[in-house]
Amino acid sequence: MIVNKSKTLILSLLFSMIFISCEKTKYISFEGVIQELEVTTWMYGTHIIYGTEANGAENVRYALRSDNYDLSEFMLEPVLVEGYLIKGYPVDGGPEYINVDAIAIP
């Protein structure tokens, strides 16, 4: 009886881990101008971008971070940014938060 309960518990944990790890966050494609992030009420991200989403929504802003790019190299010029929304944001009245995977100058 204890063995069956242990197997059930282990299988339940494995299923939960697989389900959680397969959960995807929204992928964003965004065109705009990157600016360095200054003092804000939300204080997350290294930079901010203002511009237009791929779906046509205008005057949108996102906080940015990137493990792959130095975003300062792309400041003050039009760029196309792609990446995943970071879970748990926005907070403190701030914007959505993107981890930038790709960046290009259109």
C-alpha positions as CSV (number, residue, x, y, z in Angstrom):
1,M,0.0,0.0,0.0
2,I,2.8,2.4,0.9
3,V,4.6,1.6,-2.4
4,N,1.5,2.4,-4.5
5,K,1.1,5.8,-2.6
6,S,4.7,6.6,-3.2
7,K,4.4,5.7,-6.9
8,T,1.3,7.9,-7.2
9,L,3.0,10.8,-5.5
10,I,6.1,10.5,-7.7
11,L,4.0,10.3,-10.8
12,S,1.9,13.3,-9.7
13,L,5.0,15.3,-9.0
14,L,6.6,14.4,-12.4
15,F,3.4,15.3,-14.2
16,S,3.2,18.6,-12.4
17,M,6.8,19.5,-13.3
18,I,6.3,18.6,-16.9
19,F,3.1,20.7,-17.1
20,I,4.7,23.7,-15.5
21,S,7.9,23.5,-17.6
22,C,5.8,23.4,-20.8
23,E,3.9,26.5,-20.0
24,K,4.8,29.2,-22.5
25,T,4.8,33.0,-22.1
26,K,3.8,35.4,-24.8
27,Y,6.3,36.2,-27.5
28,I,6.4,39.8,-28.4
29,S,7.6,41.5,-31.7
30,F,7.9,45.3,-31.2
31,E,9.2,48.2,-33.3
32,G,10.3,51.4,-31.5
33,V,13.1,53.4,-30.0
34,I,15.1,52.1,-27.0
35,Q,16.0,54.6,-24.3
36,E,17.9,54.1,-21.1
37,L,15.7,53.6,-18.1
38,E,15.9,56.4,-15.6
39,V,14.4,56.6,-12.1
40,T,10.8,55.2,-12.2
41,T,8.2,54.0,-9.8
42,W,8.6,50.4,-11.0
43,M,12.4,50.0,-11.1
44,Y,12.8,46.9,-13.3
45,G,14.6,46.5,-16.6
46,T,17.7,48.2,-17.9
47,H,16.0,50.0,-20.8
48,I,12.6,51.0,-22.0
49,I,11.2,51.0,-25.6
50,Y,8.4,53.1,-26.9
51,G,6.7,52.3,-30.2
52,T,4.3,50.0,-32.1
53,E,3.5,46.3,-31.7
54,A,3.4,44.0,-34.6
55,N,-0.4,43.9,-34.3
56,G,-0.5,47.6,-35.0
57,A,-1.1,48.9,-31.4
58,E,0.7,52.2,-31.1
59,N,2.2,54.3,-28.3
60,V,3.0,51.2,-26.2
61,R,6.0,50.9,-23.9
62,Y,7.9,47.9,-22.5
63,A,10.6,47.6,-20.0
64,L,13.5,45.6,-21.4
65,R,16.4,43.4,-20.4
66,S,18.6,41.1,-22.4
67,D,21.1,38.4,-21.6
68,N,22.2,38.4,-25.3
69,Y,22.6,42.0,-26.3
70,D,24.0,45.2,-24.9
71,L,20.8,47.3,-25.4
72,S,22.8,50.5,-25.0
73,E,24.3,49.9,-28.4
74,F,20.9,50.3,-30.0
75,M,19.7,53.4,-28.2
76,L,17.9,56.3,-29.9
77,E,17.5,54.5,-33.3
78,P,14.5,52.6,-34.6
79,V,14.8,48.9,-33.9
80,L,12.8,45.7,-34.1
81,V,12.8,43.8,-30.8
82,E,11.6,40.3,-30.2
83,G,11.4,38.4,-26.9
84,Y,9.3,36.8,-24.2
85,L,7.2,38.5,-21.6
86,I,8.6,38.0,-18.1
87,K,6.0,36.5,-15.8
88,G,5.0,38.5,-12.7
89,Y,5.0,41.9,-14.5
90,P,3.8,44.6,-14.7
91,V,4.1,45.9,-11.1
92,D,3.9,49.3,-9.4
93,G,2.1,50.8,-12.4
94,G,5.0,49.9,-14.8
95,P,4.9,48.4,-18.2
96,E,5.1,44.8,-19.3
97,Y,8.7,43.4,-19.1
98,I,10.4,41.7,-22.1
99,N,13.5,39.5,-22.1
100,V,15.0,40.4,-25.5
101,D,16.0,37.4,-27.6
102,A,16.5,39.2,-31.0
103,I,17.1,42.7,-32.1
104,A,17.5,44.2,-35.6
105,I,17.6,47.6,-37.3
106,P,14.8,47.7,-39.8
